[in-house]
Amino acid sequence: MERHLRCVHNNPQGGHLPDYAPHPAIVLKMEDGTGLLLPIIVLEMPSVLLMAAVRNVQIARPTMYQVVKDMVEKMGFEVKLVRVTKRVHEAYFAQLYLTKIGNETECVSFDLRPSDAINIAVRCKVPIQVNKYLAYSDGMRVMESGKSIQPPASEGLLFTELDRPTGQPCLDTKEFNLVRNMFTAAIEERYGDAAQWRDKLGQFRSKRNLKKYT
């Protein structure tokens, strides 16, 4: 469940983005006393993996972010921080900063999608920074808090696009949600619910394959 908020743009004359159909989003809250929120539209998989990391949900197989963390450590570096640096049209960009263990003057950085950078930052427990002008220009202020509501079905693609809305429905997302609900029910020993989600998944895949070949 997510809290429904009524927000306004902090700077209406700034980089005002148009409204889109519901998408997964990561919302960063500024800790500089302004209380500004910076929503970044992301893809389904990074959003789910971030929620798992925040809630300490154990995943059987190593995620791509855990692999990156292990690779960085093997190379003798450590993650120092990540920074959301700019927006080009509708896509945000971020940088991952690494420092050599034992020698912080040796620093390297990489360009990443914000969703990937934030996932890595959460797992490495390092600061997440935002360009000050970007936060002021694109940030939002909370005007009113509402009741908790069930978020609408989200849309997105998996690992193949920048963090921006596509405007198109995604069948991969629908299938992922069905699989996730089925496994969640099974883990929580709600076997009746798991069976119902399994049947819905089978029906969805049958219809999808039928459309593919007609």
C-alpha positions in Angstrom: 0.0 0.0 0.0 1.2 3.5 -0.8 0.1 6.8 0.7 -1.9 8.9 -1.7 -0.6 12.5 -1.7 -1.7 15.7 -3.3 1.4 17.5 -4.5 2.3 20.7 -6.5 5.4 21.4 -8.5 7.9 23.4 -6.5 8.8 25.5 -9.5 6.0 25.7 -12.1 8.2 27.6 -14.4 10.9 24.9 -14.2 11.2 21.6 -15.9 7.5 20.7 -15.7 6.9 17.1 -16.9 3.6 16.2 -18.6 1.2 13.7 -16.9 1.3 10.1 -17.9 -0.6 6.9 -17.1 0.5 5.3 -13.8 4.0 3.9 -13.8 6.3 2.6 -11.0 8.3 5.4 -9.4 11.1 5.9 -6.9 10.5 9.1 -4.9 13.5 10.7 -3.2 12.9 13.0 -0.3 15.3 15.9 0.2 17.0 16.1 3.6 18.0 19.7 3.3 15.1 21.1 5.2 12.9 21.8 2.1 11.0 18.6 2.3 11.0 18.5 -1.5 10.1 15.2 -3.2 11.7 14.1 -6.5 9.7 11.4 -8.2 11.6 9.4 -10.8 9.6 7.1 -13.1 11.4 3.8 -13.3 10.9 0.3 -14.6 9.0 -2.6 -12.9 12.0 -4.8 -12.0 14.2 -2.2 -10.4 11.2 -1.0 -8.4 10.5 -4.5 -7.1 14.1 -5.2 -6.2 14.4 -1.9 -4.4 11.4 -2.7 -2.2 12.9 -6.1 -1.5 16.2 -4.5 -0.4 14.4 -1.8 1.8 12.3 -4.5 3.5 15.2 -7.0 3.8 13.4 -9.6 1.7 15.8 -12.5 1.0 16.0 -13.4 -2.7 17.2 -16.9 -3.6 19.4 -15.9 -6.5 21.9 -13.0 -6.4 20.5 -9.9 -8.1 22.4 -7.9 -10.6 23.0 -5.3 -7.9 24.5 -7.8 -5.5 26.8 -9.0 -8.3 27.9 -5.4 -9.0 28.6 -4.8 -5.3 30.7 -8.0 -5.1 32.6 -7.1 -8.3 33.4 -3.7 -6.9 34.8 -5.2 -3.7 36.8 -7.8 -5.6 38.5 -5.0 -7.5 39.6 -3.3 -4.3 37.1 -0.5 -4.4 34.0 0.6 -2.4 30.9 2.5 -3.3 31.2 6.0 -1.9 27.9 7.6 -3.1 25.5 8.0 -6.0 24.2 11.2 -7.4 21.2 12.0 -9.6 22.8 14.5 -11.9 20.5 15.7 -14.7 17.4 15.2 -16.8 17.5 15.1 -20.6 14.0 15.4 -21.9 12.1 12.8 -19.9 15.0 10.6 -18.8 17.0 11.1 -15.6 20.7 10.3 -15.3 22.9 9.3 -12.3 26.5 8.6 -11.5 28.0 5.9 -9.2 31.2 7.0 -7.4 33.8 4.5 -6.3 36.9 5.0 -4.2 39.9 2.8 -3.8 39.9 1.0 -0.4 42.7 2.6 1.7 43.1 5.5 -0.8 40.1 7.8 -1.2 41.9 10.1 -3.5 41.7 7.4 -6.2 38.1 7.8 -7.4 36.2 6.6 -10.5 32.6 7.2 -11.6 30.1 5.5 -13.9 27.0 6.7 -15.6 23.9 4.7 -14.6 20.1 4.9 -14.6 18.9 6.3 -11.3 16.9 3.2 -10.6 20.1 1.1 -10.8 22.2 3.6 -8.9 19.7 3.9 -6.1 19.4 0.1 -5.8 23.2 -0.1 -5.4 23.3 2.7 -2.9 20.6 1.1 -0.7 22.5 -2.2 -0.7 25.8 -0.5 0.1 24.3 1.9 2.6 25.8 5.0 1.0 24.3 8.5 0.5 22.0 9.3 -2.4 22.6 12.9 -3.6 20.6 15.0 -6.1 21.7 18.0 -8.1 20.4 21.0 -6.3 19.0 22.8 -9.3 17.3 19.5 -10.5 15.6 19.1 -7.1 14.4 22.7 -7.2 13.3 22.6 -10.8 11.6 19.1 -10.8 10.8 18.6 -7.2 7.3 18.6 -5.7 5.8 19.8 -2.4 3.2 17.9 -0.5 0.0 19.9 -0.1 -2.3 17.3 1.4 -2.1 13.7 2.6 -4.9 11.3 1.8 -6.0 7.9 2.8 -4.0 4.8 1.8 -5.1 3.3 -1.5 -4.1 0.4 -3.6 -1.9 1.7 -6.4 -3.1 1.0 -9.9 -1.5 -1.6 -12.1 1.8 -0.3 -13.3 3.5 -0.4 -16.7 7.1 -0.7 -17.7 9.8 -2.7 -19.5 12.5 -4.8 -18.0 16.1 -3.5 -18.1 16.0 -2.4 -21.7 15.0 1.3 -21.5 16.0 4.5 -19.7 14.0 5.5 -16.6 11.2 7.2 -18.4 7.5 6.5 -19.3 6.7 4.6 -22.4 3.1 5.4 -22.6 2.3 1.8 -23.8 1.0 -1.1 -21.8 3.5 -3.9 -21.1 2.4 -7.5 -21.1 5.7 -8.5 -19.4 4.7 -6.4 -16.4 1.3 -8.1 -16.2 2.9 -11.5 -16.3 5.5 -10.5 -13.7 2.8 -9.3 -11.4 0.9 -12.6 -11.7 4.1 -14.6 -11.0 5.0 -12.4 -8.1 1.5 -12.8 -6.5 1.6 -16.5 -7.0 5.0 -16.9 -5.3 4.1 -14.5 -2.5 1.0 -16.5 -1.7 2.9 -19.7 -1.7 5.6 -18.3 0.6 2.9 -17.1 3.0 1.3 -20.6 2.8 -1.9 -19.2 1.3 -2.1 -22.2 -1.0 -5.6 -21.6 -2.2 -4.7 -18.1 -3.3 -1.5 -19.4 -4.9 -3.6 -21.9 -6.9 -5.9 -19.1 -8.1 -2.9 -17.0 -9.2 -1.4 -20.0 -11.0 -4.7 -20.5 -12.9 -4.8 -16.8 -13.8 -1.2 -17.0 -15.0 -1.9 -20.0 -17.2 -4.9 -18.2 -18.7 -2.9 -15.1 -19.4 -0.1 -17.0 -21.1 -2.6 -18.9 -23.2 -4.2 -15.7 -24.4 -0.8 -14.1 -25.0 0.5 -17.0 -27.1 -2.8 -17.1 -29.0 -2.4 -13.4 -30.0 1.2 -14.0 -30.9 0.3 -16.6 -33.5 -2.8 -15.1 -35.0 
